Amino acid sequence: MLELKNIKKSFGKVEVLHGVDLEVRAGEVHALLGENGAGKSTLMKVLCGIIQASDGTIKINGEEQHFANYDEAIEAGIGIVFQEFSLIPYLSAFENMFLAREICNRFGLLDRRAMRKRAREILAQLDVELPLNAPVADLSVAEQQFVEIAKALSLEARILVLDEPTATLTPSEVEHLFKVLRELRRKGVAIVFISHHLEEIFEICDRITVLRDGEYVATCDVADVDNDRLVEMMVGRRIEHNFPPRRDLLPKADPVLEVEEIQLARGGPVSSFALRRGEVLGFAGLVGSGRTETALAMLGAHPAARCKMKMEGKEVRFREPADGLAAGIGLLPESRKEQGLITSFSIVRNISINNYAKYARNRFFIDLKKELYCTQEAMSQVSVKANSPFDRLDTLSGGNQQKVVVARWLNHDMKVLIFDEPTRGIDVGAKAEIYHLMRDLTARGCSIIMISSELPEILGMSDRVCVFRDGGIVATVDGSDITSEKIMTYATTGRKENAA
């Protein structure tokens, strides 16, 4: 159904796609894999007419196509759901589905009843129910994802591109999405599926095309490859040890942070834990179990009915995140782009932000040479890959953006770092780099709280694990007790039975 042949794309003198091929059949889910910066998004933007190829051809059902813009691609039956939603939060679900293509009556007025009816029909095909009149801002992430897919299907798309569609979904929501994709596949829709979660590729996809550094590597059937082979194809080498070895910590290592009591809501569970110097303490649990809320409540960024804690033996109470920052606690939030970075700013500005007092000559002037030197030192410590400290953040890959956040806190000399979903949205090679970076930080004496929904990450990186359920900690496990069976039993039931 879809054939891209010898696609090349240059930005100025820099060629970013070097003759890429992609062929997708009707009624298949075709994975497009590669590290961040491999050219996946650029190739899909060429397909959709968002940017123009420098060379190569696009064919749909054997007919060559030339899309001057996205509207022409839509007319040809192509729909794309970007990783970052393109929804208007204060419009309703059905208004977003028909944005710029509204159904009008014979008087030229909006026919809202007809749009709602058509929206219900499309969602029924997906076996999805959601409040059509509610503003999109009030919908869950999963519901917003289905609004995006329904919007693409309202265009009668026969080719559907999904870019990281499961990045923010719970396991049950992912399962429902895959059910929808299987139904679309049965109806003959050609689906291009981009994901960094390799286990999903083996569950839902039929074939795989791999890109590396803007070049076509191979296309193969899912049944003909395994996880290790895919990783090698993507990064050009084998990653034998994804998780670096744990350090030997003394059982009685000094606690840096002691949370004696923390209660998110009155009447809710009261939790306690300690973070030792040089350790990675994992926060595990299902989505909504209270992991992130507990970490934010410690910093004064989330309401807490009760919070009593000590920092290096002294009682502290943080009324706002600035208090935690002053005490030496840094947060790497789950959403880097919305909460952790200003992507339109340069690397140097992002690393310096919140720390300009370090460079102040006096009340009015900044020592720019000192700022640049400190920025370059921090970038070097975490191996940020960029042409210059003055590059804009939005020109970097997801893994390098995450490193910039870490570099900012190194510039602050933090004692405790809270990593919330540290590898969400980054590729397997960059994940390994982040894991080694975290181990390097603990070797320097930094202590880390790692909040993660990825069980392999919890198992591979944590020295101890606090398991959350219903807003509180139900168990803390370490050593040989850090197993997927025990953690999932505690997370789902809160009980120890059958955890062995």
N, C-alpha and C positions, 0 to 999 in steps of 0.2 A: 504493500500500500504506500509506504513512504521510503524514498531513497535519497540520501544525501551523498554526493560523490565529489571527492577531491575538494572539500570546502577549505578555503584559505581566508584568513582575515588578518589584516594589518592595522595597527594604530600608529600612524606616522611611519617611522622606519622600523618599528618593532612588529614582527609577525607573531601572532599568538595562536593561530590555528594553521597547521602545516599539512594541508591536504587530507582532511579527516573524512572518513566514510562512515555512514550509518544506514542500515536497512531495517525497517520495522514492518512486520507482517500484520495483516488484519487479524484481529482476534488473538493477539498475544500481548503479554506484559514484558517489555524489553527493558532491562536494566542498563543504565548509562553510568558507569563507574569511573572514578579517578580521584586523585587527591585534590584538595583545594588548589585552584590555579591550573588544573589540568586542561581546562577549556570547555567543560560541560555546559556551564551557563551561557558562555559566549556562543557555542554551537546552537543552543536552543533559542537564543535571541536572533540568530541568523535565520533559523527555521521560521520563526514567527514574524519576521520582517521588522523587528525592533531595531536591528542593525543590519547593514548590508554586507554581504560577503565580498571579499576582494576577488575571489575566483571560485569556480565550482558550480555544480548544478543541484537543483532541488526538483524531485519528481514526486507527484502524487498520482497513484493509479496509472503510472506510465507516462503522464503528461508533465512536461517541464513547466515549472512555475517561477515567477519573478515577483516577489512581494515587496512593494515599495514601503509598506507600513503594516502594522498589526491588523488593521481593519481588513486589508486584503487577505491576510492569512486566515482571519476568522471566516471570511466568505468562502475560503477553500476548505473549511472544515477543521481548522486547527484551534484547539483551546489549550491554554497553559495556566497552571496554578503555581504561582511563585512561592518560594519558601516564606517570604514576607508578604502577608496578605495585602491585596489591593482593594480593600473594602473601606467604605466611608462609615465610621463608627456611629454617627448619629442618624443615619438612614436605617430604615427597617430592612429585614432580611430580603423581602421580596423586591423592595426598591433597589437594593444592591444587585440583585440577580438580573434586573432589566435596565440597569443604569446605562444611559445614552442609547437605549434601544426600547424605550418605553412603549407600551401598547396604548394607542389612542382610539377614542371613539370617532364616529363620523363627523363630529364637530371639532375635532383636533384637540379635545381635552383628554387628560390622562384617564384611562380606564382601569382604576385600581382593582376593581372586582375581577376583571379579566386577568390581570397580572397575578393576583393572589391565586386564582383558579389554576393558571398555568404553572405557577410555582409549586402548588400542592401536587400537581401531576408529576412534575419532574422529581420532587422529593420522594414521592411514592415509588417511582422507579428505583430509587436508591434505598428504599425501605427505611427512610429517615423521617422523623417527626421533629419539628422545632417551631417555636412561636414566630410566625411570619411577620407579625406586626411589631415585634420587639426590636428596639434599636440593636444593631449588631454589637455595639459595645457591651450590651447586657448578656450576650451569648457566651457560652463556654468556647474555649479554643477549638475543641472538636466540632462544635456546631458551626463555628466560623469556617472551619475547613470544609465542611459539607456545603456551606453556602457558596464557597469558591468553586467547588466541583459542580454544583448545580448550575452556577452561572455559566461555566464552560459548556455544560450539556445543553443549556437553554439556547446556545448558539448552534445546536445540532452538530457538535464536534464529532468527527470520526477519528481524529487523532488527538489524544489527550496527553499532555506533558505534566507530570507531577514532580515538583522539585522539593525534596525532603518533606513529604507529606506527613510523616509520622513523628517529626522532631519534637513536638510538644504534646503528643497524645498519650493517654494511659494505655496499658496493655489491652483492656477491653475495647477501647475506642479504636485501637489499631486493628483488632480482630474484626470489628464491624466494617472498617474501611476496606479491609481485604475482601470481605464478603461482597462489598459493593464493586470492587475491582474485578472480582471473578464473574459477577453478573454482566458487567460491561464487556469483559472479554468474550463471554458467551454470545453477546449481541454483535460481535465483530468489530468493536472499537479497538484501535491500535493504541497502546498505552506505553509511553516512555516514562520509566520510573527511576528517579535519581535518589539515592540514599547512601548514607555512610554506615548504616546498620546491615552488615553482611548477612546476619541470620535472616533478615527480612527478604533478602534477595533469593535465598534458597527456598523460602516459604511461598513466595508469590510470583516470582518471575520465571519465564520460559527460556529466554536467551539473554546474553550479556555482551555489551560492547565496552571495552576498556580504553580510556584515553590516558596519556601521560605526557605532561609538558606540551600540550597542544598537538600531540601526534596520536594517530590511530595505532593501537597496540594489537588488538585482536577482537574477534567476535566468536563466541562459543555457546553451546548449550549449557544450561545450569547443571545438568546431570553429569557433565564431563569435567567439572572442576570442583575443588574443595576450597575451604577458607584460606589455607596457606598459599595455594596457587594464585588465588585472586589477589591477595595482598602483594605477592611478588610481582604480579603483572602491573599493579597500580603504582608501586613505589620503585620498581626496578631492582629490588633486592629482597631477600628474606628477612623478616623481622622475627628472629628466633625467640626473643624474650620481650614481650610487649610490656610486662611489668618488671621494673627493676627489683633486685632482691631487697628484702626488709633489713633494716639495721637491727642489731641486738640492743634492745633497750633494757636498762636496769628496772626490775619490777618496782623499785621504790624511787624511780626518777622523780625529781621535784615537779610538783604541779605548777604550771604557769597560770592556769585559770581554773578556779573551783566554783562551780555553780551549785550552791548548796540547796537552793529552792527556786524553782521557776514554774509558774502556773499561768497558762495563757488566758484562761477564763475562769471566773468564780465557779466553784463546784467541779471544775475539771481536774484531771490528774496533775499531781505535783511531781516534777522530775528533778533529778540531781545527777551531775556528772563532773568529772575532772579531766582536764587536758594536760598531759605531761609534756615536759620540754623535749622537743625533737621527735614527736610522734605524729602519725596521721590517725586521727580519730574519725572513723566513718559514721555518718548519720544515714541509716537505712530505713526503709519503710515505703508503703504505698503512697501514691500521690494523694495529698490532703491529710497525711498522718501527723503533720505538725513539725516536720523537720526544719523547713526554711523559716517558719513562723517563730520557732524557738530561737534560732540563731539571730533573727532580726529583733526579737524581744530583748535579748541580751544587750543589743546595741542601742536600744531605745527607739528602734524604727518600727516596732509593732507593739500594740497594746499588750500588757501583761498584768494580771491580777496580783501577782506576787513575783518578786525577783530579788534574790539575795545571793551575792557572789563576791569572790575575792580574786584579785589580780596580784600574783606574786606575794601572797599572804596578807595583802591589805584589802579591806572591804572597799568595794567600788559600787557605784550606781550610775549607769549611763542614761541620761535623760534624752539624748539625741546622738546620732551616729558620730558627730564631731567629738563627743566625749570619748567614745571608743577609739577613735582615731588618735586622739591626744594620748591615750593610755597605751597605744601600740597595737590595736586590732584593726586589720584591714579586711574588707569584704570584696570578693570577686563575684558579682551577682549573676544569677541564672541568665538574665537577658543582657548580654554584653552591650549590644547596640543601643538599647533603650535606657539602661541604668548604669552601665559601667564606662561608657566611652562617648565622646563627641566625635562622630565619624567625619564630620566636615572640618575638624581641626587637624593640625599636624601631629606627628608622633611626639615631638618635643613638648607641645602644649598639653597633650593628654598625660604625659608622664609628670609634668610640672604642676598640673592643676592641684589645688589644695595644699601646695607646698612652696608657694612663692616667698614665704618668709625666709626660707633657706638661702635665697639668692638676693635678698634685699640689701642694697648698699646703704640706704637710708629710708625715710618714710616715702620717698617719691620715685626712686630709681631701682631697677633690677640689674644685677650683674649678668648680662646675657652670655658672656664667655663661661662663667661658672655654671649657668643653667645648661648650656650646650655640653660642657664637659660631663656634668653629672648625668645628663640624659644618655650620652654615648656610653658611659660606664654601665648604667642600668641596662641599656639595650644589649651590651656585650655579655653581661652576666646571664641573660636569658636567651641569647642568640636570636634576637629579632632580625628577620630577613627583610631588609629594605634598602633602597638605593641611598636614602638620606634621612636624617632625623626630621627633615622638614616635609617628608612625604605625608600626604593626607591619609588618615586612618582607613578610609573607604577604598583605598587602593591595595590594602593588605588582605591576605587570606584570613579565614576565621582563626586558625591556629596562631598566626602572628598577632592578630588583634588580642587574643587571650594573653599572649606573652607581654604585650604592652601594658595590660592591666597589672600583671605581676610586677613588671619593671617599675610601675608607679609606686607600688607598695615597698619594693626594695629601696627606692629612692627615699622613702619615709622611714626606713629601718624598723619595720614592723616586727613585733614579737609573735603575734598570732595572725594567721591568715585563714579566712573562711572561704573555701572554694565551693560555690553552689553550682552543681552540674558542670564541672570543669572542662569536660570534653564534648559538650553538646554541640552538634553542628560542625565538628571538625573531623578531618579524615584520619585514617588509621596511622599514617606516618606521623602526623602532627600529634595524635594522641600519645604515641610512645614518647615523643619529645616532652610533652607536658608532664607525663608520669615521671620521667627522669628528672625534670626540673623540680617537681615536688619533693622527690627524694633528696636532691641536692640542697634544697631549702632546709629540710629537717636536719641534714648533716651539719648545716651552719648554725643550728640551734633554734631555728624557727619551728613553731608548732602549728599544725594544720588541722582544721575541722573540714572534712570533705563530705558534702551533701550530694548524694548520687542516687539516681533511679536505675542505674545500670548495675545489676548484681555482679557481673564479672569484675567491674571496676572496684566495687566494695570489697570483694574477696581478694583481689590482687594487690590493692594498695593500702588497706587498713591494718594498723597494728592492733586496734581494738574497734569494736562496732557497737554503737548505741542503736537499738532497734525501736522505732516509733510506731505507735498505733493510737488512734483517737486522741491526738493532741498531747501525748506524753511518751516517755521512755518506758517500755515494758521489759526490756532486758539489755544488758551489756555483756558482750561476748568477746573473748580473746583467744589467742593461740589456736589449738586444734578445734575449738568450738566455732570458729569462723567458717561455717559451711553454708551452702545455699539452702539446705534442708532446714537447718535451725533458724536461719534468718527469716526465711519465708514463713515458717510455722509461727514464729513470734509475730511477724508483721500481719499475718492474716487472722490469727486466732488470739494472740496475746498470751498463749499458754505454752508451757514447756513440753507437754505430752507429745510423743512421737517425733521429737526434734532430733533424735539421735540418727 
